[in-house]
Amino acid sequence: MAGTWKFRLAHQEARSRRLILEGSAIPPYERPYYDELFFYMVLGQDYLSLEVSRDFDGERLLAYFCELLGQPHEPPRIQVGGRQDEEEGALFLVEWRFHPSQRQQMLQRLGAILGYPLEGPAPESQTLQENP
């Protein structure tokens, strides 16, 4: 996929067993509208999950992550928000699995993709780490 996405982190929270990231993505192409493309990620001990809107931009963002991280073991799930007969607010939910020993490597890869240094507790750590 041509171009590099840019990311803005609005919230980063390191908990004892996972790192939660919320923010917005800026695609490498012109968009005809100005609302932000929000994402929600969780880096657990052996998985990375991504939630993004089920629309043109969300599909492109998902394709970008698949290009960089490889295809997930299972296809994206679709969660429909609002009324069940409408797709307004629908989300793609996707999860990449990895061995727990590769967590630090995934944290570094994710930080490089997002353009932010990420810190998370060690997998065996039980202390709560807060980020300002």
N, C-alpha and C positions, 0 to 999 in steps of 0.2 A: 504494500500500500504506500503510495507516494506521500511524502510529507510526514512531519512529526507533530504529534499532538502536544499541547501544553496543558499544564494542570495548575489549579489553585487549590490549596488545602484550606478548608474553613475550620476543620476540627481534626485533631489527632489526639487519641486517648490510648495510652498503654495500660492495659490491665494485666493481671497476673498471668493469664494464659492466652491473651490475644491483643492485637493492636487494631484499633478501629480508626478508619480514615473516612472523612466526609469532605467533599469538595466539588469542584466543577471542572469540566474538561473543555478545552478550546480546540476545535478541529483545525486541520491545516488547509481548510477551504472556506470560501465565503458562504455564509448562511443567510437566508432571506429573512431571518427573524432574530431577535436579540435576547430571548430568554435563555438562561444558562442551561447547560446539560450537566445535571447533577449526577454524582456517583456516590456509592457507599461501598466500602471495602472492609473486610475483616481478614486479618492474617492470624490464623490460629497456629497450633503446634504442628499440624501436618496438612494444612489447607490454606488456600487463598480464595475468598469469595468476592464476587463483584455483583452489584446490583446497579442497573442503569435502565433508563427508559426504553421502552420497546417502540422505537421509531427509527427513522433514517439515520440520525446521528448516533443513537444508541447502538444500532447494528454496526456502524462503522467503527465505533470505539471498541466494541467487542471483537471485531475482526482485527483491530490493531493489537489488542492484548493477546489474541490467539497467535498472531504473527510473532510476537515477542516471547511468549511463554509456551507456545505449543498448544495443540488442541486439548481441551479438557477431556477427561475420561467419559463423561456423559454430556449430552447436548444441553444447551441452556434450557432451563425451565421458564415457564411464563407464568407470572402472577398477575392476575387482573384486579385492578382497583376499582372502586366505585361499584356501579351496578354490574352484575354478571353478564348482561347482554350488551355491554359497551366495552370497548377497549381503552377508553380514556384512563390514563394513569397506569396502564399495563407496564410491567417491568420484566426485563431479562434477569434471571438469576443464574450465575454460572460459578463453578467451583473447580479449582485446580488442586489436585492432591500431590503431595510430595512426602518423602521420608522425613521424620522429625529431625534427623541429623542435618538436613539441608535447609532448615528454617532460617539460619543466619544468612545463608547464600540467597534465599528468596527475599529476605528483608533488604539486602543490598541491591538485588536486581530491581525490586519494586521501587526503592528510593531513586535508582538511576532512571527508571522509566518516568516517574513522576517529577523528577528534578528537585527533590527534597531529601535532605538527610533524615532517615527514619531511625528511631530508636524504639526498641521493644524489650521487654524483660526476657531474660533467658528462659528457655522452655521449662527448666526445673525451678525457676524462681516463683515464690509465692507472694512476694511483696508487691504492693500496688505502687506503680510509678505514675506520677501525674506530670503532664506537660502544660506549660502556661499557655 
